[in-house]
Amino acid sequence: MAVLKPLAITGGVLVLLAGGAVVGDNLVRDQTEQRVATSVQADLGLEATPEVSLGGVPFSAVFITRKVPQGSLVATDVPVQVSGQAVALDSLTVHAQDIALSDTEVELGSATGEAILPYAALSDLAAAPVESVGDGRLQISYTAHLFGKDRVAAVSAVPEFDPASQQLTLTQTRISIAGFPLSDDVSQAIMDALVKPIPLELPLGIKLDTLNVETPGLRLTATADGLRFPLE
């Protein structure tokens, strides 16, 4: 029996509401959470089933209102398109409000989330190796033809995110070649030639708000309205 078939279970729901059957209500919640988790797993192409938690007391009222006040989702290794390139986010946590459930769809009225963009994925977006070097700084290693030879220029910088353009830019830069720091004028010339903003655009109208440098990668926070997932 499908979890969200109100004509088949309305009578049972009314009994639950009238009798305060906590065990039955929790069972309905568990079944709905599992159905949503399975649907999100299929829609996002996740290897592991995410953890889904849905609020609302009594939960069985969802079959009448078709609304859930809030919910959360936790997932790992989430494939996503960032600026048109496939990468995987880690430690994804989403908190949603005003969730609408139908027989075929889940709609999140509003959602906030955070995730880790690993440095390997950021390296793919930057088309150059990226790593954390402490003190909130990143280092990007560019290979370029400099001073008549192909050389690796290590650019250490503080990343700044511009929400308007959805791009990461590098500030307070320091450049060294073969371990030797360069003068400011030479560094600026190399910066102008090598260092470009890194686009971090997400699909489905999701907007990045902030990013912070952490050991495993960049911690991203984002917001979105009206996200929809098919409900299997």
C-alpha positions in Angstrom: 0.0 0.0 0.0 1.4 3.4 -1.0 2.2 5.5 2.0 0.5 8.6 0.7 -2.8 7.2 -0.5 -5.3 9.2 1.6 -8.4 7.5 0.4 -7.1 4.1 1.5 -6.0 5.2 5.0 -8.1 8.2 6.1 -10.2 6.1 8.4 -7.1 4.7 10.1 -5.6 8.2 10.4 -8.7 9.5 12.2 -8.4 6.6 14.7 -4.8 7.5 15.3 -5.6 11.2 15.9 -8.5 10.4 18.2 -6.9 7.7 20.2 -3.4 9.2 20.4 -1.8 6.0 19.1 1.8 7.2 19.4 3.3 3.9 18.2 1.1 4.0 15.1 1.9 7.6 14.4 5.6 7.0 14.7 5.3 4.1 12.3 3.6 6.3 9.7 6.4 8.9 10.2 9.1 6.2 9.8 7.5 4.9 6.6 7.2 8.4 5.1 10.7 9.3 6.0 12.0 6.1 4.4 10.0 6.8 1.2 11.3 10.3 1.0 14.9 9.1 1.6 14.6 6.4 -1.1 13.1 9.0 -3.6 15.9 11.5 -2.9 18.5 8.8 -3.2 17.2 7.8 -6.6 16.8 11.4 -7.8 20.3 12.5 -6.8 22.0 9.3 -7.7 23.3 8.6 -4.2 25.1 5.4 -3.4 23.9 5.5 0.2 20.4 6.2 1.5 20.3 9.6 3.1 19.0 10.2 6.6 15.7 12.0 6.5 13.8 13.4 9.6 10.3 14.9 9.3 8.7 17.0 11.9 5.0 17.5 12.9 2.9 16.2 15.8 0.8 14.2 15.3 2.6 13.3 12.1 -0.5 11.4 10.7 -2.1 14.8 10.1 0.0 15.0 6.9 -2.5 12.8 5.2 -5.1 15.5 5.7 -3.0 18.6 5.3 -0.4 17.3 2.9 2.0 19.6 4.8 5.0 18.9 7.0 6.3 22.0 9.0 10.0 21.1 8.8 12.4 18.4 8.0 16.1 17.6 7.6 18.3 15.5 5.4 21.9 14.3 5.9 23.9 12.7 3.0 27.4 12.0 1.9 29.1 11.8 -1.4 26.5 13.8 -3.2 27.0 14.2 -7.0 26.1 17.7 -8.2 26.7 20.0 -11.2 28.8 23.0 -10.2 29.2 25.5 -13.0 28.3 22.7 -15.4 31.0 20.3 -14.1 30.2 17.2 -12.2 31.7 17.1 -8.6 30.8 15.4 -5.4 29.9 17.2 -2.2 30.5 15.7 1.2 28.7 16.1 4.6 25.6 17.6 3.1 23.0 18.8 5.6 19.7 20.3 4.5 17.1 21.9 6.8 13.7 22.6 5.1 10.5 24.4 6.0 7.0 24.2 4.7 7.3 20.8 3.0 4.4 19.8 0.8 3.8 16.1 0.1 1.7 14.7 -2.7 1.3 11.2 -4.2 4.1 12.0 -6.7 6.2 14.8 -5.4 8.0 16.5 -2.5 8.3 20.3 -2.5 10.5 22.2 -0.1 9.0 25.7 0.5 12.4 26.9 1.6 15.7 25.2 2.5 19.1 26.0 3.9 22.0 23.7 3.6 25.7 23.3 4.1 28.2 20.9 2.6 32.0 20.4 2.1 33.4 20.9 -1.3 36.6 18.7 -1.1 39.8 20.2 -2.5 40.0 17.5 -5.1 36.7 18.8 -6.5 37.8 22.4 -6.2 40.9 21.5 -8.1 38.8 20.2 -11.0 36.8 23.5 -11.0 40.0 25.5 -10.9 41.7 23.3 -13.5 44.7 23.4 -11.1 45.7 21.6 -7.9 44.3 23.3 -4.8 45.1 22.7 -1.1 44.7 24.4 2.2 47.9 25.9 3.7 46.4 27.1 7.0 45.4 30.5 8.4 42.4 30.5 6.1 44.6 30.4 3.0 44.5 28.3 -0.1 47.4 27.4 -2.4 46.8 26.8 -6.1 49.6 25.5 -8.2 49.6 26.7 -11.8 51.9 25.4 -14.6 52.8 28.1 -17.1 55.5 29.2 -19.4 57.4 31.8 -17.4 60.8 33.3 -18.0 61.4 31.1 -21.0 60.5 27.7 -19.3 57.5 25.8 -18.1 57.4 26.4 -14.4 55.0 25.8 -11.5 53.8 29.0 -9.9 52.4 28.4 -6.3 49.8 31.0 -5.6 48.8 31.4 -1.9 45.7 33.5 -1.3 42.7 34.1 0.9 39.5 33.1 -0.9 36.6 35.5 -1.1 33.1 34.6 -2.4 30.9 37.0 -4.2 27.3 36.0 -3.8 26.2 38.3 -6.7 28.4 36.7 -9.3 28.6 33.3 -7.5 32.3 33.3 -8.0 35.3 32.6 -5.8 38.1 35.1 -6.1 41.6 35.1 -4.6 42.9 38.0 -2.5 46.0 38.8 -0.5 48.0 36.7 -2.9 51.6 35.6 -2.6 53.4 33.8 -5.4 56.5 31.7 -5.4 58.3 29.8 -8.2 60.5 26.8 -7.3 60.0 27.9 -3.6 61.3 31.5 -4.1 58.9 34.4 -3.4 58.5 37.0 -6.2 58.5 40.7 -5.9 55.1 42.5 -5.9 55.4 43.8 -9.5 56.3 40.4 -10.9 53.7 38.7 -8.8 51.0 41.1 -10.1 51.9 40.4 -13.7 51.7 36.7 -13.1 48.4 37.1 -11.2 46.9 38.9 -14.2 48.0 36.2 -16.5 47.1 33.1 -14.5 44.6 33.7 -11.7 41.0 33.8 -12.7 37.8 33.7 -10.6 36.4 30.2 -10.0 32.7 29.9 -10.8 30.6 28.1 -8.2 27.1 28.1 -9.7 24.7 25.4 -8.5 21.7 24.1 -10.3 17.9 24.3 -9.5 18.1 27.9 -8.4 20.3 27.1 -5.4 22.3 30.1 -4.3 25.6 29.9 -2.4 25.8 32.3 0.5 29.2 31.8 2.1 32.3 29.7 2.1 35.0 29.0 4.6 38.3 27.2 4.4 38.5 24.0 6.5 40.9 21.1 6.5 38.8 18.7 4.3 37.7 21.4 1.9 35.5 24.5 1.6 32.4 24.6 3.8 29.6 26.0 1.7 26.3 27.3 2.9 23.4 27.8 0.5 19.7 28.6 0.3 16.9 27.7 -2.1 13.1 28.0 -2.5 10.7 25.7 -4.1 12.9 22.7 -4.6 11.0 19.7 -6.0 11.8 15.9 -5.9 9.7 13.2 -7.5 8.2 10.8 -4.9 8.4 7.2 -5.8 
